[in-house]
Amino acid sequence: MKGLSTAQRFALVLAVVLYVSAGVLHFIKTEAYLRIMPPYIPFHAPLVIISGVFEILGGLGLLLPQMRRAAAWGLIALLIAVFPANIYMATSPIEAGAASLAPALLWARLPLQLLLVWWLLWCTRSRTIFR
């Protein structure tokens, strides 16, 4: 993790754990992910599995210096791709299986995505100008 500050290294390891764990949950808690898929999106089961695979690969890619930035951009693309599921959860909590969560939490997830994007960009940005 040469070229990264101590804070960036910590944030990077935390991101790896977060994304790999979330990806694994796609396989363990598949039904929960299926419920948050908006009805207008086809192929729910394959998309849940594919997004889980890419979350795991992206998380692991953050560990490889030569893949780190590409992995971060891949995870950002994934965050954008799954954003409709977050909107669906906030707008249709009963159908999405999220009725037990406070509406404020469901809506707070939406701007949280921007924080996750910033986090990925920040913790993979080298302090050096030239690589």
Buried (B, 14 or more C-beta within 10 A) or exposed (E): BEEBBEEBEEBBBEBBEBBBEBBBBBEEEBEBBBBBBBEEEEEBEEBBBBBBEBBBBBBBBBBEBEBBBBBBBBBBEBBEBBEBBBBBBBEBBEBBBBEEBEEEEBBEBEEEBEEBBEBBEBBBBBEEEEE
